[in-house]
């Protein structure tokens, strides 16, 4: 039966989705949940961590300048809580970085602020941007071209 269940999970997306939202420990200790918001808060509020982040951004910036590619930083806030991004100063840090490096910066928060959380998020268990948000972002990018 294990083989049969595994085959169903790998071949049918609906079963895979259902399986993914109900963790199955089978007596094995589940991994500790990663608090993504806490990690980002630390990156944007602790100067040494922000400096490490800037080093990574510098690599992209340098590559694009070397290849004569116009780089635009597109800022996606937390879809489940738009205000959290402002609270941790993520938008301002990135905007300042872009200004210092003469890069375009697009904060999509104002363009999606009227949407409900359900409209902004991919699903109830996935806080990535929804198709609607991506459509709004695509229109914004197209207007800049």
N, CA, C and O atoms as a GROMACS GRO file, in nm:
protein
  580
    1UNK      N    1   0.082  -0.120   0.000
    1UNK     CA    2   0.000   0.000   0.000
    1UNK      C    3   0.086   0.127   0.000
    1UNK      O    4   0.045   0.230  -0.054
    2UNK      N    5   0.206   0.120   0.060
    2UNK     CA    6   0.294   0.236   0.063
    2UNK      C    7   0.330   0.278  -0.080
    2UNK      O    8   0.325   0.396  -0.114
    3UNK      N    9   0.365   0.180  -0.164
    3UNK     CA   10   0.400   0.208  -0.303
    3UNK      C   11   0.283   0.272  -0.376
    3UNK      O   12   0.300   0.368  -0.451
    4UNK      N   13   0.163   0.218  -0.355
    4UNK     CA   14   0.043   0.270  -0.419
    4UNK      C   15   0.017   0.415  -0.377
    4UNK      O   16  -0.011   0.499  -0.462
    5UNK      N   17   0.028   0.444  -0.247
    5UNK     CA   18   0.005   0.580  -0.197
    5UNK      C   19   0.110   0.676  -0.252
    5UNK      O   20   0.078   0.788  -0.291
    6UNK      N   21   0.235   0.631  -0.256
    6UNK     CA   22   0.343   0.715  -0.308
    6UNK      C   23   0.317   0.748  -0.455
    6UNK      O   24   0.339   0.861  -0.498
    7UNK      N   25   0.273   0.650  -0.532
    7UNK     CA   26   0.244   0.670  -0.675
    7UNK      C   27   0.131   0.773  -0.693
    7UNK      O   28   0.138   0.858  -0.781
    8UNK      N   29   0.028   0.764  -0.611
    8UNK     CA   30  -0.083   0.860  -0.618
    8UNK      C   31  -0.033   1.000  -0.585
    8UNK      O   32  -0.066   1.096  -0.655
    9UNK      N   33   0.046   1.012  -0.478
    9UNK     CA   34   0.093   1.143  -0.436
    9UNK      C   35   0.181   1.208  -0.542
    9UNK      O   36   0.174   1.330  -0.562
   10UNK      N   37   0.262   1.130  -0.609
   10UNK     CA   38   0.351   1.186  -0.711
   10UNK      C   39   0.280   1.216  -0.842
   10UNK      O   40   0.327   1.300  -0.919
   11UNK      N   41   0.170   1.151  -0.870
   11UNK     CA   42   0.105   1.165  -1.001
   11UNK      C   43  -0.021   1.250  -1.001
   11UNK      O   44  -0.068   1.289  -1.108
   12UNK      N   45  -0.077   1.279  -0.887
   12UNK     CA   46  -0.201   1.357  -0.882
   12UNK      C   47  -0.181   1.478  -0.791
   12UNK      O   48  -0.161   1.463  -0.670
   13UNK      N   49  -0.186   1.595  -0.848
   13UNK     CA   50  -0.156   1.718  -0.775
   13UNK      C   51  -0.249   1.743  -0.657
   13UNK      O   52  -0.204   1.789  -0.553
   14UNK      N   53  -0.377   1.712  -0.671
   14UNK     CA   54  -0.471   1.739  -0.562
   14UNK      C   55  -0.434   1.657  -0.438
   14UNK      O   56  -0.439   1.708  -0.326
   15UNK      N   57  -0.397   1.531  -0.458
   15UNK     CA   58  -0.356   1.448  -0.345
   15UNK      C   59  -0.223   1.499  -0.287
   15UNK      O   60  -0.204   1.498  -0.165
   16UNK      N   61  -0.135   1.543  -0.374
   16UNK     CA   62  -0.008   1.598  -0.329
   16UNK      C   63  -0.031   1.723  -0.245
   16UNK      O   64   0.032   1.742  -0.141
   17UNK      N   65  -0.122   1.808  -0.291
   17UNK     CA   66  -0.154   1.930  -0.217
   17UNK      C   67  -0.211   1.896  -0.080
   17UNK      O   68  -0.167   1.951   0.021
   18UNK      N   69  -0.309   1.807  -0.075
   18UNK     CA   70  -0.370   1.769   0.053
   18UNK      C   71  -0.265   1.709   0.145
   18UNK      O   72  -0.261   1.741   0.264
   19UNK      N   73  -0.182   1.622   0.092
   19UNK     CA   74  -0.077   1.559   0.171
   19UNK      C   75   0.018   1.664   0.227
   19UNK      O   76   0.064   1.652   0.341
   20UNK      N   77   0.048   1.768   0.148
   20UNK     CA   78   0.145   1.869   0.190
   20UNK      C   79   0.095   1.958   0.302
   20UNK      O   80   0.175   2.010   0.379
   21UNK      N   81  -0.037   1.975   0.314
   21UNK     CA   82  -0.087   2.063   0.420
   21UNK      C   83  -0.111   1.989   0.552
   21UNK      O   84  -0.139   2.052   0.653
   22UNK      N   85  -0.100   1.857   0.550
   22UNK     CA   86  -0.112   1.778   0.672
   22UNK      C   87   0.018   1.703   0.696
   22UNK      O   88   0.038   1.596   0.640
   23UNK      N   89   0.108   1.760   0.780
   23UNK     CA   90   0.236   1.693   0.801
   23UNK      C   91   0.218   1.553   0.860
   23UNK      O   92   0.134   1.531   0.947
   24UNK      N   93   0.297   1.462   0.812
   24UNK     CA   94   0.290   1.323   0.855
   24UNK      C   95   0.423   1.286   0.918
   24UNK      O   96   0.523   1.272   0.847
   25UNK      N   97   0.425   1.271   1.048
   25UNK     CA   98   0.552   1.246   1.115
   25UNK      C   99   0.589   1.099   1.119
   25UNK      O  100   0.708   1.066   1.127
   26UNK      N  101   0.493   1.009   1.114
   26UNK     CA  102   0.521   0.864   1.124
   26UNK      C  103   0.617   0.834   1.238
   26UNK      O  104   0.704   0.748   1.226
   27UNK      N  105   0.600   0.904   1.350
   27UNK     CA  106   0.685   0.881   1.466
   27UNK      C  107   0.818   0.952   1.459
   27UNK      O  108   0.896   0.947   1.554
   28UNK      N  109   0.846   1.020   1.346
   28UNK     CA  110   0.971   1.092   1.331
   28UNK      C  111   0.948   1.237   1.372
   28UNK      O  112   0.845   1.297   1.339
   29UNK      N  113   1.043   1.292   1.443
   29UNK     CA  114   1.032   1.431   1.486
   29UNK      C  115   1.032   1.523   1.365
   29UNK      O  116   1.123   1.517   1.282
   30UNK      N  117   0.932   1.609   1.355
   30UNK     CA  118   0.923   1.703   1.244
   30UNK      C  119   1.026   1.813   1.261
   30UNK      O  120   1.060   1.850   1.374
   31UNK      N  121   1.077   1.868   1.150
   31UNK     CA  122   1.175   1.976   1.161
   31UNK      C  123   1.113   2.099   1.226
   31UNK      O  124   0.993   2.123   1.216
   32UNK      N  125   1.196   2.176   1.291
   32UNK     CA  126   1.152   2.298   1.356
   32UNK      C  127   1.104   2.396   1.250
   32UNK      O  128   1.170   2.414   1.147
   33UNK      N  129   0.991   2.459   1.273
   33UNK     CA  130   0.935   2.554   1.178
   33UNK      C  131   1.025   2.677   1.169
   33UNK      O  132   1.070   2.730   1.270
   34UNK      N  133   1.050   2.720   1.049
   34UNK     CA  134   1.132   2.839   1.025
   34UNK      C  135   1.041   2.961   1.031
   34UNK      O  136   0.941   2.967   0.961
   35UNK      N  137   1.075   3.057   1.114
   35UNK     CA  138   0.998   3.180   1.122
   35UNK      C  139   1.058   3.280   1.024
   35UNK      O  140   1.148   3.357   1.059
   36UNK      N  141   1.006   3.277   0.904
   36UNK     CA  142   1.057   3.358   0.794
   36UNK      C  143   1.052   3.508   0.828
   36UNK      O  144   1.147   3.581   0.801
   37UNK      N  145   0.943   3.551   0.887
   37UNK     CA  146   0.928   3.693   0.921
   37UNK      C  147   1.033   3.737   1.022
   37UNK      O  148   1.088   3.847   1.010
   38UNK      N  149   1.062   3.652   1.120
   38UNK     CA  150   1.163   3.685   1.220
   38UNK      C  151   1.301   3.698   1.154
   38UNK      O  152   1.377   3.790   1.185
   39UNK      N  153   1.333   3.605   1.065
   39UNK     CA  154   1.463   3.610   0.997
   39UNK      C  155   1.475   3.738   0.913
   39UNK      O  156   1.580   3.802   0.913
   40UNK      N  157   1.370   3.773   0.842
   40UNK     CA  158   1.375   3.896   0.762
   40UNK      C  159   1.384   4.020   0.850
   40UNK      O  160   1.454   4.115   0.818
   41UNK      N  161   1.312   4.018   0.961
   41UNK     CA  162   1.319   4.131   1.054
   41UNK      C  163   1.462   4.151   1.101
   41UNK      O  164   1.510   4.264   1.112
   42UNK      N  165   1.530   4.042   1.130
   42UNK     CA  166   1.670   4.051   1.174
   42UNK      C  167   1.759   4.106   1.063
   42UNK      O  168   1.845   4.190   1.087
   43UNK      N  169   1.739   4.057   0.941
   43UNK     CA  170   1.821   4.103   0.829
   43UNK      C  171   1.807   4.253   0.808
   43UNK      O  172   1.906   4.322   0.784
   44UNK      N  173   1.685   4.304   0.816
   44UNK     CA  174   1.663   4.446   0.788
   44UNK      C  175   1.685   4.537   0.908
   44UNK      O  176   1.693   4.659   0.891
   45UNK      N  177   1.696   4.482   1.027
   45UNK     CA  178   1.714   4.568   1.144
   45UNK      C  179   1.854   4.558   1.206
   45UNK      O  180   1.894   4.649   1.279
   46UNK      N  181   1.927   4.452   1.180
   46UNK     CA  182   2.062   4.438   1.235
   46UNK      C  183   2.161   4.476   1.126
   46UNK      O  184   2.168   4.412   1.020
   47UNK      N  185   2.238   4.581   1.153
   47UNK     CA  186   2.327   4.636   1.050
   47UNK      C  187   2.425   4.534   0.992
   47UNK      O  188   2.449   4.534   0.872
   48UNK      N  189   2.481   4.447   1.076
   48UNK     CA  190   2.577   4.349   1.024
   48UNK      C  191   2.510   4.250   0.930
   48UNK      O  192   2.569   4.209   0.830
   49UNK      N  193   2.387   4.212   0.960
   49UNK     CA  194   2.314   4.122   0.871
   49UNK      C  195   2.274   4.193   0.743
   49UNK      O  196   2.278   4.134   0.635
   50UNK      N  197   2.234   4.319   0.754
   50UNK     CA  198   2.199   4.396   0.635
   50UNK      C  199   2.322   4.413   0.545
   50UNK      O  200   2.310   4.409   0.423
   51UNK      N  201   2.438   4.431   0.605
   51UNK     CA  202   2.562   4.443   0.527
   51UNK      C  203   2.588   4.316   0.446
   51UNK      O  204   2.630   4.323   0.331
   52UNK      N  205   2.562   4.200   0.506
   52UNK     CA  206   2.578   4.073   0.433
   52UNK      C  207   2.479   4.065   0.318
   52UNK      O  208   2.511   4.015   0.210
   53UNK      N  209   2.359   4.114   0.341
   53UNK     CA  210   2.257   4.114   0.236
   53UNK      C  211   2.300   4.207   0.122
   53UNK      O  212   2.282   4.175   0.004
   54UNK      N  213   2.357   4.320   0.157
   54UNK     CA  214   2.404   4.415   0.056
   54UNK      C  215   2.515   4.355  -0.029
   54UNK      O  216   2.524   4.383  -0.149
   55UNK      N  217   2.599   4.274   0.031
   55UNK     CA  218   2.706   4.208  -0.045
   55UNK      C  219   2.645   4.121  -0.155
   55UNK      O  220   2.695   4.118  -0.268
   56UNK      N  221   2.537   4.052  -0.122
   56UNK     CA  222   2.468   3.970  -0.223
   56UNK      C  223   2.404   4.058  -0.331
   56UNK      O  224   2.411   4.026  -0.450
   57UNK      N  225   2.342   4.167  -0.288
   57UNK     CA  226   2.282   4.260  -0.385
   57UNK      C  227   2.389   4.322  -0.475
   57UNK      O  228   2.367   4.344  -0.594
   58UNK      N  229   2.505   4.350  -0.416
   58UNK     CA  230   2.616   4.407  -0.493
   58UNK      C  231   2.659   4.315  -0.607
   58UNK      O  232   2.696   4.362  -0.714
   59UNK      N  233   2.653   4.185  -0.584
   59UNK     CA  234   2.692   4.089  -0.688
   59UNK      C  235   2.599   4.102  -0.809
   59UNK      O  236   2.644   4.103  -0.923
   60UNK      N  237   2.469   4.112  -0.782
   60UNK     CA  238   2.372   4.130  -0.891
   60UNK      C  239   2.396   4.264  -0.961
   60UNK      O  240   2.399   4.272  -1.084
   61UNK      N  241   2.413   4.368  -0.881
   61UNK     CA  242   2.433   4.503  -0.935
   61UNK      C  243   2.557   4.509  -1.023
   61UNK      O  244   2.553   4.561  -1.134
   62UNK      N  245   2.666   4.455  -0.972
   62UNK     CA  246   2.793   4.456  -1.047
   62UNK      C  247   2.780   4.377  -1.178
   62UNK      O  248   2.826   4.423  -1.283
   63UNK      N  249   2.719   4.260  -1.171
   63UNK     CA  250   2.701   4.178  -1.291
   63UNK      C  251   2.620   4.254  -1.397
   63UNK      O  252   2.657   4.258  -1.514
   64UNK      N  253   2.511   4.314  -1.354
   64UNK     CA  254   2.426   4.388  -1.448
   64UNK      C  255   2.499   4.506  -1.508
   64UNK      O  256   2.485   4.534  -1.628
   65UNK      N  257   2.575   4.577  -1.428
   65UNK     CA  258   2.651   4.692  -1.481
   65UNK      C  259   2.757   4.646  -1.581
   65UNK      O  260   2.777   4.709  -1.684
   66UNK      N  261   2.825   4.534  -1.549
   66UNK     CA  262   2.926   4.480  -1.640
   66UNK      C  263   2.866   4.438  -1.773
   66UNK      O  264   2.930   4.451  -1.877
   67UNK      N  265   2.744   4.387  -1.771
   67UNK     CA  266   2.678   4.338  -1.891
   67UNK      C  267   2.586   4.442  -1.955
   67UNK      O  268   2.516   4.413  -2.052
   68UNK      N  269   2.587   4.563  -1.898
   68UNK     CA  270   2.503   4.673  -1.948
   68UNK      C  271   2.354   4.636  -1.945
   68UNK      O  272   2.280   4.659  -2.041
   69UNK      N  273   2.312   4.578  -1.833
   69UNK     CA  274   2.174   4.538  -1.812
   69UNK      C  275   2.112   4.633  -1.710
   69UNK      O  276   2.168   4.654  -1.603
   70UNK      N  277   1.997   4.688  -1.744
   70UNK     CA  278   1.927   4.777  -1.651
   70UNK      C  279   1.860   4.691  -1.543
   70UNK      O  280   1.773   4.610  -1.573
   71UNK      N  281   1.902   4.709  -1.420
   71UNK     CA  282   1.848   4.631  -1.308
   71UNK      C  283   1.741   4.710  -1.236
   71UNK      O  284   1.760   4.827  -1.203
   72UNK      N  285   1.628   4.646  -1.213
   72UNK     CA  286   1.520   4.704  -1.134
   72UNK      C  287   1.491   4.611  -1.018
   72UNK      O  288   1.471   4.491  -1.038
   73UNK      N  289   1.489   4.665  -0.899
   73UNK     CA  290   1.456   4.587  -0.780
   73UNK      C  291   1.306   4.598  -0.758
   73UNK      O  292   1.252   4.708  -0.744
   74UNK      N  293   1.240   4.486  -0.757
   74UNK     CA  294   1.095   4.479  -0.739
   74UNK      C  295   1.069   4.428  -0.598
   74UNK      O  296   1.106   4.315  -0.564
   75UNK      N  297   1.006   4.510  -0.517
   75UNK     CA  298   0.984   4.476  -0.376
   75UNK      C  299   0.844   4.420  -0.355
   75UNK      O  300   0.744   4.488  -0.376
   76UNK      N  301   0.839   4.294  -0.313
   76UNK     CA  302   0.714   4.230  -0.275
   76UNK      C  303   0.704   4.231  -0.123
   76UNK      O  304   0.791   4.177  -0.056
   77UNK      N  305   0.601   4.292  -0.067
   77UNK     CA  306   0.582   4.289   0.078
   77UNK      C  307   0.530   4.152   0.122
   77UNK      O  308   0.503   4.066   0.038
   78UNK      N  309   0.515   4.134   0.251
   78UNK     CA  310   0.452   4.012   0.302
   78UNK      C  311   0.306   4.015   0.259
   78UNK      O  312   0.233   4.108   0.294
   79UNK      N  313   0.263   3.918   0.185
   79UNK     CA  314   0.126   3.916   0.135
   79UNK      C  315   0.024   3.901   0.248
   79UNK      O  316  -0.088   3.950   0.236
   80UNK      N  317   0.062   3.833   0.356
   80UNK     CA  318  -0.033   3.813   0.465
   80UNK      C  319  -0.045   3.937   0.555
   80UNK      O  320  -0.142   3.949   0.630
   81UNK      N  321   0.053   4.027   0.548
   81UNK     CA  322   0.050   4.148   0.632
   81UNK      C  323   0.135   4.256   0.565
   81UNK      O  324   0.257   4.259   0.585
   82UNK      N  325   0.073   4.342   0.488
   82UNK     CA  326   0.148   4.444   0.415
   82UNK      C  327   0.222   4.539   0.508
   82UNK      O  328   0.328   4.591   0.471
   83UNK      N  329   0.170   4.563   0.625
   83UNK     CA  330   0.233   4.656   0.718
   83UNK      C  331   0.361   4.601   0.780
   83UNK      O  332   0.446   4.678   0.824
   84UNK      N  333   0.374   4.469   0.783
   84UNK     CA  334   0.492   4.408   0.843
   84UNK      C  335   0.619   4.449   0.770
   84UNK      O  336   0.723   4.471   0.833
   85UNK      N  337   0.613   4.460   0.640
   85UNK     CA  338   0.730   4.501   0.562
   85UNK      C  339   0.775   4.642   0.600
   85UNK      O  340   0.895   4.670   0.607
   86UNK      N  341   0.678   4.730   0.625
   86UNK     CA  342   0.711   4.866   0.669
   86UNK      C  343   0.768   4.864   0.811
   86UNK      O  344   0.864   4.936   0.841
   87UNK      N  345   0.710   4.783   0.897
   87UNK     CA  346   0.756   4.774   1.036
   87UNK      C  347   0.902   4.732   1.045
   87UNK      O  348   0.976   4.782   1.130
   88UNK      N  349   0.944   4.642   0.959
   88UNK     CA  350   1.082   4.594   0.965
   88UNK      C  351   1.176   4.677   0.876
   88UNK      O  352   1.294   4.647   0.865
   89UNK      N  353   1.121   4.782   0.813
   89UNK     CA  354   1.198   4.877   0.734
   89UNK      C  355   1.256   4.818   0.606
   89UNK      O  356   1.352   4.872   0.550
   90UNK      N  357   1.201   4.708   0.560
   90UNK     CA  358   1.254   4.641   0.440
   90UNK      C  359   1.244   4.730   0.318
   90UNK      O  360   1.339   4.740   0.240
   91UNK      N  361   1.129   4.793   0.299
   91UNK     CA  362   1.110   4.876   0.180
   91UNK      C  363   1.207   4.993   0.176
   91UNK      O  364   1.262   5.025   0.071
   92UNK      N  365   1.228   5.058   0.290
   92UNK     CA  366   1.319   5.172   0.294
   92UNK      C  367   1.465   5.132   0.272
   92UNK      O  368   1.538   5.199   0.200
   93UNK      N  369   1.505   5.022   0.333
   93UNK     CA  370   1.643   4.974   0.315
   93UNK      C  371   1.671   4.946   0.167
   93UNK      O  372   1.774   4.987   0.113
   94UNK      N  373   1.579   4.876   0.103
   94UNK     CA  374   1.598   4.844  -0.038
   94UNK      C  375   1.591   4.968  -0.127
   94UNK      O  376   1.667   4.981  -0.222
   95UNK      N  377   1.500   5.058  -0.095
   95UNK     CA  378   1.489   5.183  -0.172
   95UNK      C  379   1.618   5.264  -0.160
   95UNK      O  380   1.666   5.319  -0.259
   96UNK      N  381   1.674   5.272  -0.040
   96UNK     CA  382   1.800   5.344  -0.020
   96UNK      C  383   1.914   5.278  -0.097
   96UNK      O  384   1.996   5.346  -0.158
   97UNK      N  385   1.917   5.146  -0.093
   97UNK     CA  386   2.020   5.073  -0.168
   97UNK      C  387   2.011   5.107  -0.316
   97UNK      O  388   2.112   5.134  -0.382
   98UNK      N  389   1.889   5.106  -0.369
   98UNK     CA  390   1.869   5.135  -0.511
   98UNK      C  391   1.910   5.278  -0.544
   98UNK      O  392   1.972   5.304  -0.648
   99UNK      N  393   1.876   5.370  -0.457
   99UNK     CA  394   1.912   5.510  -0.481
   99UNK      C  395   2.064   5.527  -0.483
   99UNK      O  396   2.118   5.596  -0.570
  100UNK      N  397   2.133   5.464  -0.388
  100UNK     CA  398   2.279   5.473  -0.380
  100UNK      C  399   2.346   5.411  -0.504
  100UNK      O  400   2.454   5.455  -0.544
  101UNK      N  401   2.283   5.312  -0.561
  101UNK     CA  402   2.343   5.240  -0.674
  101UNK      C  403   2.278   5.275  -0.808
  101UNK      O  404   2.303   5.209  -0.909
  102UNK      N  405   2.196   5.379  -0.807
  102UNK     CA  406   2.129   5.428  -0.928
  102UNK      C  407   2.051   5.317  -0.999
  102UNK      O  408   2.063   5.297  -1.120
  103UNK      N  409   1.972   5.245  -0.920
  103UNK     CA  410   1.887   5.138  -0.972
  103UNK      C  411   1.742   5.180  -0.961
  103UNK      O  412   1.705   5.258  -0.874
  104UNK      N  413   1.660   5.126  -1.050
  104UNK     CA  414   1.516   5.149  -1.037
  104UNK      C  415   1.463   5.061  -0.924
  104UNK      O  416   1.510   4.949  -0.902
  105UNK      N  417   1.365   5.114  -0.854
  105UNK     CA  418   1.304   5.043  -0.741
  105UNK      C  419   1.152   5.054  -0.754
  105UNK      O  420   1.098   5.163  -0.770
  106UNK      N  421   1.086   4.940  -0.748
  106UNK     CA  422   0.939   4.939  -0.752
  106UNK      C  423   0.889   4.870  -0.626
  106UNK      O  424   0.916   4.752  -0.603
  107UNK      N  425   0.816   4.944  -0.546
  107UNK     CA  426   0.750   4.888  -0.428
  107UNK      C  427   0.605   4.863  -0.470
  107UNK      O  428   0.531   4.958  -0.497
  108UNK      N  429   0.565   4.738  -0.474
  108UNK     CA  430   0.430   4.709  -0.523
  108UNK      C  431   0.322   4.727  -0.416
  108UNK      O  432   0.204   4.717  -0.446
  109UNK      N  433   0.362   4.754  -0.292
  109UNK     CA  434   0.264   4.769  -0.184
  109UNK      C  435   0.150   4.863  -0.218
  109UNK      O  436   0.034   4.827  -0.197
  110UNK      N  437   0.177   4.984  -0.269
  110UNK     CA  438   0.066   5.076  -0.299
  110UNK      C  439  -0.032   5.022  -0.404
  110UNK      O  440  -0.149   5.058  -0.405
  111UNK      N  441   0.017   4.937  -0.492
  111UNK     CA  442  -0.066   4.886  -0.601
  111UNK      C  443  -0.156   4.770  -0.559
  111UNK      O  444  -0.251   4.735  -0.629
  112UNK      N  445  -0.124   4.710  -0.444
  112UNK     CA  446  -0.204   4.594  -0.398
  112UNK      C  447  -0.269   4.618  -0.263
  112UNK      O  448  -0.332   4.528  -0.207
  113UNK      N  449  -0.254   4.738  -0.210
  113UNK     CA  450  -0.304   4.766  -0.074
  113UNK      C  451  -0.456   4.754  -0.062
  113UNK      O  452  -0.507   4.730   0.048
  114UNK      N  453  -0.528   4.771  -0.169
  114UNK     CA  454  -0.674   4.761  -0.162
  114UNK      C  455  -0.724   4.616  -0.173
  114UNK      O  456  -0.842   4.590  -0.153
  115UNK      N  457  -0.634   4.524  -0.204
  115UNK     CA  458  -0.674   4.383  -0.214
  115UNK      C  459  -0.684   4.319  -0.076
  115UNK      O  460  -0.612   4.357   0.017
  116UNK      N  461  -0.772   4.224  -0.063
  116UNK     CA  462  -0.781   4.148   0.062
  116UNK      C  463  -0.664   4.051   0.069
  116UNK      O  464  -0.598   4.025  -0.032
  117UNK      N  465  -0.640   3.998   0.186
  117UNK     CA  466  -0.533   3.900   0.202
  117UNK      C  467  -0.556   3.780   0.110
  117UNK      O  468  -0.463   3.729   0.049
  118UNK      N  469  -0.680   3.737   0.101
  118UNK     CA  470  -0.714   3.623   0.016
  118UNK      C  471  -0.682   3.654  -0.130
  118UNK      O  472  -0.634   3.567  -0.203
  119UNK      N  473  -0.707   3.776  -0.175
  119UNK     CA  474  -0.679   3.816  -0.313
  119UNK      C  475  -0.528   3.827  -0.338
  119UNK      O  476  -0.481   3.803  -0.450
  120UNK      N  477  -0.454   3.863  -0.234
  120UNK     CA  478  -0.309   3.882  -0.248
  120UNK      C  479  -0.230   3.752  -0.245
  120UNK      O  480  -0.128   3.740  -0.312
  121UNK      N  481  -0.276   3.655  -0.167
  121UNK     CA  482  -0.200   3.532  -0.144
  121UNK      C  483  -0.238   3.422  -0.242
  121UNK      O  484  -0.352   3.413  -0.287
  122UNK      N  485  -0.138   3.338  -0.273
  122UNK     CA  486  -0.160   3.227  -0.365
  122UNK      C  487  -0.266   3.131  -0.312
  122UNK      O  488  -0.348   3.082  -0.389
  123UNK      N  489  -0.265   3.105  -0.183
  123UNK     CA  490  -0.365   3.018  -0.120
  123UNK      C  491  -0.362   3.040   0.030
  123UNK      O  492  -0.282   3.118   0.081
  124UNK      N  493  -0.449   2.972   0.099
  124UNK     CA  494  -0.457   2.988   0.245
  124UNK      C  495  -0.331   2.936   0.314
  124UNK      O  496  -0.298   2.980   0.425
  125UNK      N  497  -0.261   2.843   0.251
  125UNK     CA  498  -0.139   2.788   0.310
  125UNK      C  499  -0.012   2.836   0.239
  125UNK      O  500   0.098   2.796   0.277
  126UNK      N  501  -0.026   2.920   0.138
  126UNK     CA  502   0.088   2.968   0.062
  126UNK      C  503   0.080   3.120   0.049
  126UNK      O  504  -0.003   3.172  -0.025
  127UNK      N  505   0.166   3.189   0.121
  127UNK     CA  506   0.161   3.335   0.125
  127UNK      C  507   0.236   3.402   0.011
  127UNK      O  508   0.260   3.522   0.015
  128UNK      N  509   0.275   3.326  -0.091
  128UNK     CA  510   0.334   3.388  -0.208
  128UNK      C  511   0.227   3.471  -0.280
  128UNK      O  512   0.108   3.453  -0.260
  129UNK      N  513   0.274   3.561  -0.363
  129UNK     CA  514   0.182   3.649  -0.437
  129UNK      C  515   0.090   3.568  -0.528
  129UNK      O  516   0.131   3.470  -0.590
  130UNK      N  517  -0.034   3.610  -0.533
  130UNK     CA  518  -0.135   3.544  -0.616
  130UNK      C  519  -0.117   3.580  -0.763
  130UNK      O  520  -0.037   3.665  -0.799
  131UNK      N  521  -0.193   3.512  -0.846
  131UNK     CA  522  -0.194   3.541  -0.990
  131UNK      C  523  -0.240   3.686  -1.013
  131UNK      O  524  -0.187   3.753  -1.102
  132UNK      N  525  -0.336   3.732  -0.935
  132UNK     CA  526  -0.385   3.870  -0.948
  132UNK      C  527  -0.273   3.970  -0.918
  132UNK      O  528  -0.258   4.068  -0.990
  133UNK      N  529  -0.196   3.946  -0.814
  133UNK     CA  530  -0.084   4.034  -0.780
  133UNK      C  531   0.017   4.034  -0.894
  133UNK      O  532   0.067   4.140  -0.933
  134UNK      N  533   0.047   3.918  -0.948
  134UNK     CA  534   0.143   3.911  -1.059
  134UNK      C  535   0.091   3.986  -1.182
  134UNK      O  536   0.169   4.046  -1.255
  135UNK      N  537  -0.038   3.982  -1.203
  135UNK     CA  538  -0.098   4.056  -1.315
  135UNK      C  539  -0.081   4.207  -1.294
  135UNK      O  540  -0.047   4.280  -1.388
  136UNK      N  541  -0.104   4.253  -1.173
  136UNK     CA  542  -0.086   4.395  -1.139
  136UNK      C  543   0.060   4.435  -1.157
  136UNK      O  544   0.090   4.541  -1.213
  137UNK      N  545   0.151   4.351  -1.110
  137UNK     CA  546   0.294   4.379  -1.123
  137UNK      C  547   0.334   4.382  -1.271
  137UNK      O  548   0.411   4.470  -1.312
  138UNK      N  549   0.284   4.289  -1.349
  138UNK     CA  550   0.316   4.286  -1.492
  138UNK      C  551   0.272   4.415  -1.561
  138UNK      O  552   0.345   4.470  -1.644
  139UNK      N  553   0.153   4.464  -1.526
  139UNK     CA  554   0.104   4.590  -1.585
  139UNK      C  555   0.194   4.706  -1.544
  139UNK      O  556   0.224   4.794  -1.626
  140UNK      N  557   0.237   4.707  -1.420
  140UNK     CA  558   0.326   4.815  -1.372
  140UNK      C  559   0.459   4.812  -1.445
  140UNK      O  560   0.510   4.916  -1.487
  141UNK      N  561   0.516   4.694  -1.460
  141UNK     CA  562   0.643   4.681  -1.531
  141UNK      C  563   0.627   4.722  -1.677
  141UNK      O  564   0.712   4.791  -1.733
  142UNK      N  565   0.519   4.678  -1.740
  142UNK     CA  566   0.493   4.712  -1.880
  142UNK      C  567   0.481   4.863  -1.899
  142UNK      O  568   0.523   4.917  -2.001
  143UNK      N  569   0.423   4.931  -1.800
  143UNK     CA  570   0.405   5.076  -1.812
  143UNK      C  571   0.539   5.149  -1.804
  143UNK      O  572   0.550   5.264  -1.848
  144UNK      N  573   0.641   5.084  -1.748
  144UNK     CA  574   0.772   5.147  -1.736
  144UNK      C  575   0.861   5.122  -1.858
  144UNK      O  576   0.966   5.185  -1.874
  145UNK      N  577   0.819   5.030  -1.941
  145UNK     CA  578   0.901   4.996  -2.059
  145UNK      C  579   0.880   5.094  -2.172
  145UNK      O  580   0.941   5.080  -2.278
   0.00000   0.00000   0.00000
